[in-house]
Amino acid sequence: MNWVWLAIAIVAEVIATSALKAADGFSKLVPSVIVVLGYAVAFYCLALTLRSIPVGIVYAIWSGVGIVLISLVGYFVYRQALDLPAIIGLGLIVAGVAVINVFSRSGVH
């Protein structure tokens, strides 16, 4: 269940961050409410995850997957370009998260 909480935290954070762009400095009500609720859900679920998985592992996965997903949202929703160095960097982040999950004994699997 810990990995489910982490997945929910990641998705909620990506939704909140996407809405943060749409909130336009908290000047638009609906996206602003989505931001606050999304971050609240994200941090609650993240806290549940930390009950049994080390904080460094959780944060590496949460931030790494979140970076990749929000970059994809930026590309597809907000038409923000990703150049080759950005794509390579995102690939390295994915590789790092994969190494942690496959080879590290620090996390609970």
SULFENPE-V222251 format. One record per backbone hydrogen bond with DSSP energy under -1.0 kcal/mol. NH is the residue of the N-H (numbers start at 0). CO is the residue of the C=O. Records with the same first field share a line. If there is no record, write none. Layout:
# SULFENPE-V222251
NH=CO / CO
This chain:
# SULFENPE-V222251
4=0
5=1
6=2
7=3
8=4
9=5
10=6
11=7
12=8
13=9
14=10
15=11
16=12
17=13
18=14
19=15
20=16
21=17
22=18
26=22
27=22
31=27
32=28
33=29
34=30
35=31
36=32
37=33
38=34
39=35
40=36
41=37
42=38
43=39
44=40
45=41
46=42
47=43
48=44
49=45
50=47
51=48
52=48
57=53
58=54
59=55
60=56
61=57
62=58
63=59
64=60
65=61
66=62
67=63
68=64
69=65
70=66
71=67
72=68
73=69
74=70
75=71
76=72
77=72
79=73
86=82
87=83
88=84
89=85
90=86
91=87
92=88
93=89
94=90
95=91
96=92
97=93
98=94
99=95
100=96
101=97
102=98
103=99
